[in-house]
Amino acid sequence: MNEKGRQGKDLEGITLLGNQGTQYDYGYNPEILETFDNKHTDNDYFVKFNCPEFTSLCPITGQPDFATIYISYIPAIKMVESKSLKLYLFSFRNHGDFHEDCMNTIMKDLIKLMEPKYIEVWGKFTPRGGISIDPYCNYGIPGTKYEKMADYRMIKHDMYPENIDNR
């Protein structure tokens, strides 16, 4: 029995999960992202992805940048399917952009895709040239408690930074 047969129409549009013929896109591709229905729209909860193998390229030097990306969101109607998210993040491998741009692009693509109540994206990049850059961005639906939450979390963000030895 296939996934659609077990889950009904909840997984309509999911084409990557369970697909053994996965094609890897070596250029930035937000079109690969897929969603499924949130079965728990009646309550708020966080979904968090920890992505320790993110790679992009410096737009100036072409050198690779490595990071752990943390994506946390409170879903509304749609949720992002994890395999499509992995492939989407992989599509940054040969994408040249600054750290801050990558994190904001990821956040904006996910907002466009699933219209979450709240989302935050935090990149913890390994040092290059003796400095690390850890961009953080967030969003809450304007005019709601989620916008206030985004403001509060931005103000309180990184109040107690971790001790960093060498990532």
C-alpha positions in Angstrom: 0.0 0.0 0.0 1.4 3.4 -0.9 1.6 6.5 1.4 -1.5 8.0 -0.1 -3.4 4.8 0.5 -2.4 4.8 4.2 -2.9 8.5 4.8 -5.6 9.5 2.4 -5.4 12.9 0.9 -3.2 14.3 3.6 -0.1 13.5 1.5 -1.4 14.7 -1.8 1.5 16.5 -3.6 4.2 14.7 -1.7 6.4 13.2 -4.4 9.9 13.0 -2.8 9.3 11.1 0.4 10.0 7.4 -0.3 11.1 8.1 -3.8 14.2 6.0 -4.5 15.1 8.0 -7.7 15.9 11.3 -5.9 17.5 13.9 -8.1 19.8 16.3 -6.4 19.7 19.9 -7.6 23.0 21.6 -7.5 21.6 25.1 -7.8 19.3 27.1 -5.5 15.8 25.7 -6.0 12.9 26.7 -3.7 10.5 24.9 -6.1 11.5 21.5 -4.6 9.8 22.3 -1.3 6.6 20.3 -0.6 3.9 20.6 2.1 1.4 18.5 3.8 -1.7 19.4 6.0 -1.3 20.2 9.7 -3.6 17.8 11.5 -3.4 19.9 14.7 -4.5 23.3 13.7 -6.5 23.6 16.9 -3.3 24.1 19.0 0.0 25.8 18.8 3.2 23.8 18.8 6.8 24.2 17.6 8.4 22.1 14.8 12.2 22.3 14.9 14.7 21.2 12.3 18.4 21.0 13.2 20.4 20.9 10.0 24.1 20.4 10.9 25.4 20.0 7.3 24.4 23.2 5.6 26.8 24.4 2.9 26.8 27.5 0.7 29.5 29.4 -1.1 31.0 32.8 -0.4 29.7 35.1 -3.2 33.1 36.8 -3.4 35.7 34.1 -3.0 33.7 31.0 -4.0 35.0 29.3 -0.8 32.6 27.0 1.0 30.8 28.1 4.1 29.5 25.5 6.6 26.8 25.9 9.2 24.3 24.3 11.4 20.9 25.8 10.6 18.0 25.8 13.1 14.5 26.2 11.7 11.7 26.5 14.2 8.1 27.3 13.3 4.5 27.2 14.6 2.5 25.7 11.7 -0.9 27.0 10.6 -2.5 25.0 7.8 0.5 23.6 6.0 3.8 22.0 7.1 7.0 21.5 5.2 7.9 17.9 4.3 11.3 17.1 5.7 12.9 15.3 2.7 12.0 18.2 0.4 13.5 20.6 3.1 16.7 18.5 3.0 16.9 18.7 -0.8 16.1 22.4 -0.7 18.9 23.1 1.8 21.2 20.9 -0.3 20.4 23.2 -3.3 22.4 26.0 -1.5 25.6 23.9 -1.9 26.7 25.8 -5.0 24.8 29.0 -4.3 26.8 32.1 -3.7 25.3 34.3 -1.0 26.3 35.9 2.3 25.3 34.1 5.5 22.7 36.7 6.3 21.2 36.5 2.9 21.0 32.7 3.0 19.1 32.7 6.3 16.6 35.4 5.2 16.1 33.6 1.9 15.3 30.3 3.7 12.9 32.0 6.0 11.1 33.9 3.3 10.8 30.8 1.1 9.3 28.9 4.0 6.9 31.7 4.7 5.8 31.8 1.1 5.4 28.0 1.1 3.4 27.3 4.2 2.4 30.7 5.8 3.3 29.6 9.3 2.0 31.5 12.4 5.6 32.0 13.5 9.0 31.1 12.2 12.7 31.6 13.0 15.8 30.7 11.2 19.2 30.7 12.9 22.5 29.9 11.1 25.6 29.1 13.2 28.5 29.2 10.7 31.9 27.8 11.3 34.7 30.4 11.5 36.6 31.5 8.4 39.3 34.0 8.8 39.0 33.9 12.6 35.4 35.0 12.8 32.1 33.2 12.8 28.8 34.8 11.8 25.5 33.6 13.3 22.6 35.4 11.6 19.1 35.1 13.1 15.8 36.1 11.6 12.2 35.6 12.5 8.6 36.4 11.5 5.2 36.4 13.1 1.9 37.0 11.3 1.4 40.8 11.5 -1.3 42.0 13.9 -1.3 38.8 15.9 0.3 37.5 19.1 2.8 35.8 16.8 4.1 39.2 15.7 4.5 40.2 19.4 6.3 36.9 19.9 8.7 37.6 17.1 9.4 41.1 18.5 10.1 39.6 22.0 12.3 36.8 20.7 14.3 39.2 18.6 14.8 41.5 21.5 15.8 38.6 23.8 17.8 36.7 21.1 21.2 35.6 22.1 21.1 37.2 25.5 23.2 34.3 26.8 25.5 33.2 24.0 27.1 29.8 24.3 30.7 29.3 25.1 32.4 28.7 21.8 35.7 26.7 21.7 36.0 25.9 18.0 32.6 24.7 16.9 
